[in-house]
Amino acid sequence: MSEQTRGTLDLEDAARFERLASLWWDVDGPFRPLHRMNELRVQWILSEIHKHFDQYEPESANRLAGLTVLDVGCGGGILSEAMARLGATVTGIDVVEKNLKIARHHAEKGGLAIDYRSIAVEDLSRTGQVFDVVLNMEVVEHVGDLPLFLKSAAKLVRPTGLMFVATLNRTAISYLVAIIGAEYIFGWLPRGTHQWRKFVSPKELVLLLQPERLKLVSSTGVWMNPFTQAFYRVPSMAVNFITCFQKPQDPL
C-alpha cells in the first residue's frame, strides 16, 4: 500500500479537504463550483429516479419519500441536504471528520435529519447495509484505490437500485479546462484540487463495474460557461460527466 493511500483513502487529498472544511457553505468560496452545479445534478438524478422507481412522484415536494440514499464522500453536505429536502432518508459518509462536523451543524440549523457517519466506503460495505440510491458525485477522482472504491460502492446498492457516478474524464481538454483553466487561470478552484492522472473515463467506469453486475443505463456530459459560471448538460462527456448504473434483480 502506498504511503499516500490507506484503503480507498488518499491521504493527500483528505488533508486538502480538511484544510478547506470550514468553507463548504461559502457559496463564493472554493466549493463555489459544487454549489453552482448542484441544481443541475439534482435534476438529472431526479429524472433517472423517475424512470426507475415506481414510488417516485415527480410533482410532489416530498417526491423522494420512501427512498434510502447514500451520499459517498458527502463533504459538507451540499448534495445530502438537497436529497433530504426532497424527502429521502439520507446517509452521508466521509473520511474527513471536519467535513462531517460542518455537515452535521448545517443540517441541524436547517432542521434536516441526515445520518452522517465517519466511515470509508469499503468498511460500510462490509456491514451488509444496502440503499436504493448510491451517489458518488465528484469523489472517484480523489480516492486512493479506484477498483476497491467502486466494488465497495456497488455492494451498497440494493437489487434494482441505482448508482450515480459524476467525475472528470481523462482527456486533453479536461486537463486544459479543469486544471489549467479552473485552477491556474481563473482561480475557480484551489491549485492542486485535481490530479489529471486520477481522472476516469466513462469506459473505465463501465469496465470496473461490470464484475459487480452494474449496468450503465444513462449518462450525460456537463459543461460550465466560463463567463457566467453556469452549468448545463451537453452531449460531449470529454470534461465533466454523470453516469447512472442499475443493479439487476437478484435471480430467483
N, C-alpha and C positions, 0 to 999 in steps of 0.2 A: 504494500500500500504506500502511495506517495506521501511524503511529509506534508504535502499541501492538501491532502484529502483524508477523510475518515468516513468510510462507507460512501454514501451519496453526498456528504458534506464537503464542500470546497472551503477550506479554512480561510483562504484569502478573500473570497467573495463574502463569506459570513462576516468577517471583520469589517469589510467595507460597508455592509448594510447596518452593522451595529453602530458604526460612527454616524450614520445618517438617520438612525431610527427616530429621533425626535422630530424629524421634518416630514414624516409621512403625510400629515394632513395639511401641510402648507401647499396650497394649490398653485403657488407660483415658485415653489422650491424645486429641489432635484427630482421629485416624483411628479412634477407637472405633466409629463407625457402620459403617465398612467391615469391621472385624473381626466385628462382630455380624451383618452382612448376608452375610458370605462363605459360610457354610454353606448358606443358602437359595439363593444364586445358583449355587453349585457344583452343588447337587442338581438345579436346574432345567436347567442346561447339560447335565448328565449325562443327564437324561431325554430331551432333544432329540437328543443324540448317539445315544442308544439307538434312537431312531426312524429315524434316517437313515443310520447306518453299520453294516454287517453285522459288522465285526470287533469291535465293542464287546461286551464280556462283562460284564453288569451285576453278576454275583456275584463277579467276580474283584477282588482287591485291586489288581491291576495292569491295571485294566479299560481304560485308555486307551493301552495299549502299541500302538505302530504308528501312532499319530496324531500329526501335527505341529500344534502350537498356537502361534499368535502372540497375545501379550498386548500390545495397543497402549496406551500410557500406563500402563505397568506399575507406576509408583511404586516403593514399597519391596519389591514382590514378593509381596503377600498372596495374590492370585489365581494368579500364576505358580507359586508353591510348591505350592498346592493341586492344580493340574493336574499338576505334575511328580510329586508323591507318588502320583498315580493311574496313573503310567506313561507319560504323554505326553512327547513330545520338545518342549520349550518354548523359545520365543524371546520375550524381553521387550524392548520398546523404549520409550524415554522421551527427552524433550528436556532433562530436568534431570539433569545429571551427578551431583549429590549424591544424588538418588534411587537411581541405579544403583549408586553406591558402597555405600549401605546395603543394597540388594537383593543385590549380589554377596556381601557379607560375611555376611549372614544365611543365604543359600543354602549357602555354603561350610561354615558352622557346622553346618548340618543335613545335610550330605553330599549335597546336591542339585546336579545338573549342569544349570544353566539358562544359556542363551546370552543374556546381557544386552547390548544394543547402544545406544549413544548416537546415535540417528538419528531423523529425522522420518519420519512415515508416507509422505509423498509421495516422499521420497528412496529409501526402501526399495522402494516400488512400481516404481521405475524399474529395479530390478535384475532383474526377471523372476521373482523367487522367489515361490512360492505355498505356501499352507498348507491343511491340511484344515479347520481351525477358526481363525477370526479373532475375537478378543474386543475389543470396545470398551466397556468397562464403567466407567460414571461418568467418562467422559472427554470426550464430544462437547460437553458444556456448558462446557468450558474451552478450546475451540480458537478460533483466530482466523479461520479460513475453513472453515466447516462443509461447503459443497459440495465443496471441494477435498479435505478430510479424508475424507469418505465415498467420493468417487470413488477416491481413492488406496487406502483400505482395501479397497474392493471388488475392485480389481485383484489384491490379495494372496490372494484366496480361489480355490482351485482349482475347476475344474468339478465340480459336485455337492457342493462343500464348503459349510460353514455360516459365517455371520457373526452374531454376537450384538451387540446394542446395548442398553445399560442407561443410562437417563438420567432427567431430571425433565421432566414435561410443563409447558408454559407455560399455566397456568391460575391463576385467582384463588386457589383453595385451595392450590396448590403454593407460591404466594408467602407465604401465611399460615403454612403448615406448615414449609416448607423454609428460609425466610429469617427471617420474624418469629419463629416458634416455635423452630426449631433453633438459630439464630444469636443472637437477641437476648433471648428469654425464658428458654429452658432452657440455653443455652450449650453445646449438644452439639457445635457446630462453631464455629471461629473466625469472627468477624464479617468479612464480605467474601468468604467462601468461594465463594458463588454470586452470579451476576447473573441476575435473572429474565428479562431480555430475551434471554439466551442459552439458556434452556430450549427444548426441542424437542418438538413434538407427534408422536405416532405417525404421523399423516397426513403430516407434513412428511418424516419419515424414508422413508416409502414412496415419496413423490413424488421425492425426491432419489436414491433407489436404483433406481428403475425404469429409467433410461437405462443403468445398469450391469448390467442383467439379473438383479438380485437380487429374489427373490420372498419376501414375508412368509409364513412358514409357521406361526408360533406367537407368542403374546405373553401376558404376564401382568402384572397390577398388583402392586405391593409396598407394604405399609403397615407402619409401626412403631407398636407400642403405647407411648404416651408415659409410661406408668407403669413397665413392665418393660423398655422399650427393646428388646424382641424384635421381629424382623421376620417377617412372614408374607405369603403370597400372598393377593391379593384380586382380585375381578373388575374393580374400577374401576382405570383407568390414569390417574386425574386427578392423581396426585402422582408417585410413582416407578413406573417400568415397565421391563420387559425384553422385547426382541423378538428373534426368530430369523429370519434370512433365509437362503435357499438359492440358490446359483448353479446354473443348469441345465447339463446335459451339453453339451459343445461339439457342434455339428452335424457330421455326417459330411461 
